[in-house]
Amino acid sequence: MSRTVLLVEDEAPIREMLKFVLEQSGFTTVEAEDYDIAQEKICEPYPDLILLDWMLPGGSGVQLAKNLKQHEFTRDIPVIMLTARGEEDDKIRGLDAGADDYITKPFSPKELVARIKAVMRRVTPTSKEEPIEFNGLKLEPTSHRVSANDEAVDMGPTEFKLLHFFMTHPERVYSREQLLDNVWGTNVYVEDRTVDVHIRRLRKAIAKHSHDAMIQTVRGAGYRFSTK
């Protein structure tokens, strides 16, 4: 079955070009040209991914991404920000708002499709395995649930995959590059700083019962999951 992409872009020529590229690559495309129409289109059946322009009539793409991540039914929809802004601070703002990736205009159709496929791959549920537990922090791959001291913990799909990797590879230090390869996958257009953003989100999700201390920064080397 074809995967659906919601394309939120106010400039008609760019929207038409993107729609052509997406449909040539086998995606079904739903279009929205402003903030309000985008909100109307985010309903059941929900899109598999949202391509979201930074600047929109009626509101910003960053605000829309933040709103999506606050609601139960939309928070797991992956978002790729489209923007002419190439500054690092803007990229971090987009990622902090909940975007899963960020692509700066102009970009090649090939790169865009590669990024969409990469993001969709990494939000696909993890394969069936036994539950893993460390000091009251429990991850269940089959049901995609995480709990801390028997209390449910909410987190995004990328944070879940990151935690799953850490918990199945404890007491080892991984560089940002190694985490990108193992969690995001090879041949993926993602920057090293993306890892830091998702580590921060993961720590915040499990901080209530002080489990965030198990995700340790190893200066000059990377990150480690440890109960020590």
N, C-alpha and C positions, 0 to 999 in steps of 0.2 A: 504494500500500500504506500502511496506517495506521502512524504512528510510535508507538512504545511508550514510555510514561513509567512509571518505577518510583516509586511514591508511598510515601515512608517517613514515617509520622505515627502517633504512639501514641494520639491522641484519636480515638475512633471517629466521633463526629459530624462532626468536621472532615474526617476521611478520606473519609467518605461524601459530604460536600458537594463536596470536591475531585474525587473520582472522577466525580461527576455532571457537573461543569463540564468536566472533561477529555474525557469521552466525548461530551458534547454538541458539543464542538469537534473531534471526529473522531479523538481519540487513543485508543489501546488502553492500559488501565491495569493495572499489576501492583501489588499492595499488600503492604506490610510494616509491622507495628506496633511492632517493636523492632529493636535493633541486630543481634542474631543472625539474625533472619529476613531482614533486609535483606541481610546478607552471603550468605545462602543463595540469595536471589533474583538476586544479581548473577552470573549465569552465562549461558552460551550458550543461546539467542540473547540477546545483551546488549541492555539497554534503550537507546533513543536519547537519553534524558535521565533524570536522577534529581532528583526533588523531595524535599529532605532536611530534616527538622525538626532544629533545633539540639539540643534536649534529647530523649533517647530512653532507655527502659528498657534497661539493659545496656551503655550506652556513649553517647558524644556524637556528634552529626552531624559535628562538626568533625574528630574522630578518624577517622570513617568516610571522610570526604572525603580526608583525608591518606593513608589506606591505599589508596584507589582510585588516587590519583595516583602511587603508588610501583610499581604493577604494569603490565606492558606491555599486557595485554589490556583494562585498565579505565581507564587514565590519560586517554584521549581522550573518555571519556563525559562530556558536560557536566553540571554540578551546579548547581542553584539551591537556596540555603539558605532555609528557612522558619523564621522566629523571631519571638518577641515582643520580642526585644532590639533596641532602636533606636539604641543608643549607637554613635558613630563607631568607637571602639576595637573593639567587637564585630564591626562590619562588616569592618574591616580584618583581624581574626583569621580571619573566615570566608573572605575572599578569599585571604589568605595560605595557608590550608589547601588551596586549590585550587578553591574555588567559582568558578563563572563569573559568577554574579549572586547577589543577595541581596534578599529581599523580606520586609518587616516586617508582621506581623499587627497589626491587621486589614487586609486588602487586598481590592480588588474582583476578582471573577472575570475581568472584562474585562482588567484590568491584568495578572493572572497569565498569562492566555493570550497576551497581547501579549509579555510577557517570555519565555515559553517559545519562541514562534515566533522572536523576535529572536535568542535564544541558538542555536537550531537553525540559523538562517540563517548566523550568523557562524562556525559550525564546519563548514559545508559546504565541501568542497575547492574551492580556487581554480581558476578556469578555465584551460584549457591555454594555456601561454605558453612562451617560450624560457627556458632557465636564465639566471640573473643571477649575476655574480661581481664581488666587490670585494676586492682584497688577500687572496685565498685563502679568503674567505667566500663560499660558493656556495649558492644556493637554486634548487631545481628544482621549479617549480609542478606539473608533470604527475605526478611521483612523490611529491610532498609531502616531499621530503628536503632536509635542510640539512647541509652539511659545512664544516668549518674545517680548512684545510690537509689536505684529503683524509680527515679523520677525521669520522665521523658525529656529528651533534649532535642530541640529543633535546630536543624542546620541545613544548608543548601547541599545540592548533589556533589559539587566539587569538594566541599569541606568533608562530606561523608567519605568520598574516595581517598582523600588525603589522610583522614584518620584511619581508614581501613588499612592503607599502606603502612602507616606508622605502627599500628598495633600488630601487624603481621611481620614487621621487621624491627623489633625493639632493640634498644641499646646499640644502634649503629648510627653513625653520622652520615647524612646525605646532603650533598651540595644542592643549590637551587637547580642546577642543570640536571642532576640525577633525579630530583623530584619531578621536574618537568617531563623527563623521559618516562618515568614510571607511573605517574599519576595522569598527566595530560596526554602522554604518548609521543612517539617520535614523529618527526616531520610536521610539527604543529607550530604555527606562528604565534608564539606567546613569549612575552618578555620575562626576564628573571624577576623583575619587581612584582609581577603578578603573583608569584609564590608568596612573597611577604604579605601581600594583601589578604590572601586566603588563609595563611597561618594566623594572621591577626583575627580574622573572622572565626576561625576554628577555636582559638584560645578563648575568645569572648563567649562562644556558645557553651563551652564546658567549664567556665570560670566559677559558676555558682558554688560548686562543691570543691573548689580549688584543684580540679583536675588539670587546669591549664598549665600548672607547674610541670606536668609530665612532658610537655612539648617545649624542649629546651633549645635555646639558641647557642650554637657553638661558634664563638667568635672567629671569623676568618675561614670557617669551614662549612657551615650550613646549619642543619637542624637535626635533632635527635629526639626520639620518644623513649623516655626512661622513667622508671618508678623510683630511682635513687635520688 
